[in-house]
Amino acid sequence: MNESLWLDEATTALVSKMPIHDIFSKFLPGDFHPPLYYLLMKYWVIVFGNSEVSLRVPSLVFALLTIYVVYKTFGKLSAILLASAPLLFYYAAEARMYTMAMFLVSALVSYFLKIVKKGNRRDYFIFSVILSLVFLTDYVAFLIIPALWFYALIINKDRVWWGKFILSHVLLIASAVLWSPYFQKQLMSGLNVAIIAPAWSLLLGRLSLKNLALIPVKFMIGRVSFDNKLIYFLITAFLGSLFSWLIYRGRKVGRLVWLWLVVPLFFAAILSFRISILTYFRFLFILPAFYIIIAAGIKRLGKYSKLMTFLVLVINLTLIGYYVANPRFHREDWRAAAKMIGNDQIVLPADSQKEALTYYGKAGQIVTDPTGNTIWLSRYVAEVFDPRDLVRKKVENLGYNKVAEYNFNGVVFWKYRK
């Protein structure tokens, strides 16, 4: 919880300190997220401050609430397995909107099941509110809506039910209409990324076999990796075989859970031809469905179910332990970089790198035309931010010579002196 903020988390920290007017007029039109999480964080930091731990607590709370919703809706085993998920362990300590979206989607599915069975006015109202909140939290998570509609069509409810169900979308429609001017600006900004910075667009998640494959792989192993490709292959092959078998055993869990898992991925893959959204962490909101199916598969093993539960928990907790014990898997260490830089000037290849350094008090040291005797040049994802290496050439043409190179867990800086 007290690791250094990485770039996107620093964005959360800085936006939470902005005036409301600036959030809507200056920040959100160039971002590709709805406003609700940022507004929540703005008022959160007023009360609890904007330290690394404070900024991450809401994500932990939403992760715990998701586990509770899964427990109440789908049972103890599903909740236990989700609680041990390596990927959730990481994002429960991430100052971003992904666990908030996961909680809201899980609650939405829970209340959808209630109104499908025999919902009262209160259930329909809560479903309606959550539906709107999902849309205002994360666009990708909103892809759960086609899954609910497909399920409603499959079960063939009567006209009275359909009337109530459609009426429950009124608040969502009103929210979408009010937000549409901002969404249009965000959409144009997102589409322009592919034109202006194609390498950055690919990094964000364009449709590819690798990006598709990473989603189930990261669902299984979390944020760890293995340098030895053979070991990586053997571990992922073993886990893939085990979880695939359990998923097959749990195939009768229910059509809604399958739609929850598959439909958002299907539509995201189609959208990723134009908009870069096919990155595994954006699909944290379908992780509960993954483990609900796994739990259903374990339950069908009869007398061996406890043994398999123990095995899956051991696998998950071992992967979590492996992550915790290896700092190289931890977040980018902009805090250590800022400490090492001290009072020297900093040159960045792009303004989009300044958020973390600004959070750690270095905004006044970031310059375009350096004049100091010692400067630090950021090489963070240089092939994306400065593919022609123009900033480095400019620095060296000014008479600076490279004297050292530092890597702060993926945050690379070159130190120069005249």
C-alpha positions, 0 to 999 in steps of 0.5 A: 500500500505504501509503494511509490505511485506510478504514472497513472496513480499520480494522475489520480493524485493530481486530479484529486487536488484540482478544482471541480471546474478544472477537472471538467474543463481541463482534464476530463476532455483529454482523458478516457474515463468518466468522472465519478471515480475522480470526484470520489477521490477529490472528496476523499483526499479532503478528509484523508489526505493524498498520501500513497496509502490514503489514495489506495484505501478506496480501492481496497475497500471496493475489493473487499465489498466485491468479495462480500457481494460475491459471497452473498450472491454466489456463495462462500467458495467463490468469495474465498477464491476471489479473495486469494486472486493474485491479480486482485491482490495487486489492484486492491492497492492501485489508486485507480477506478478498476476495483470500484468498477468491479464492485459496481458490476458485481452489485449490478449482476446481483440486483439483476438476478433479484429483479429477474427472480421477483424484484420489488420496487426497491430492487429495481430502483437500486439496479437503476442507480447502479447501472448509471454508476457503472457508466459514470465509473468506467466505459469498459465495465459498461460492456456488462450491459449487453450481457444482461440484455442477452440473458434477459432475451434468453429467459424470455420474460413477459411484457410487464417485466420488460416494461419495468426493466426498460424503465430502470434504464431511464436514469442511465439514459439521462446520465448518458445524455448529460455526459455526451458532450464530454464523451464525444471529446474524449472519444475524439481524443482517444481516436487521435492517439492512434494517429499521433502516437501509434506506438502508444496506441498499441501499448494501450491495448489494440486488438492482438493475439498477445493482448487477448492471451494476456487476459486469462494468463494474468487472471491466473498468475497476477502481476508476476512474470518469469525471465526464463521463457521455458519456465514461464511456458510450463507454469502457464501451461500447467495453470491453464490446463488446471483452470481450463479443466475446472472451468469445463467442470463448472460449465453449468454454473449458469448462463448469466455468469458465462455471459458476464465473462465472455460478452464484455471480452467479445465486444471489447475485441471488436472495439479494439480495432479502433480504440485501444482498450484491450488491456487485461487490467481493464477487465478486472470487473469480469474476474469475479465471474472467472472465479465463480465458474472455477468454484462451480467446477470445484464443487462438482468434484465431490469428495475431492473438492476440499483438496482442489480448493486447497490446491488453488488457494496454495497456487494463488497465495504462492503467486502473491508471495512471489510478487511480494518477495520480488521488488522488480514486480512492484510499481515504478519507483518515481519516489526513489527517482525524485529523491535521487535527482535532488535539486537538479533540472529534469528533461522529459520527452513528453508532458505526460510523464510529469505527473509522478514527478509533480506529485513528488515535488519536482514540478519546478525542476522540469525544463525544456531548455536545460541550463544547469551543470547537471541534468537528468533525462527521462528515458521512460518508454522513450521509444513511445514518447520520443521515437526519433530520440530528438530530446536526447539529441537536443540535450547532447547538442547543448554540450551535455555528456552522459555520466550515469544511468539509473533504473528505478524499477522501470523508470529509467533516467540518464544523468548528464553533466556539462 
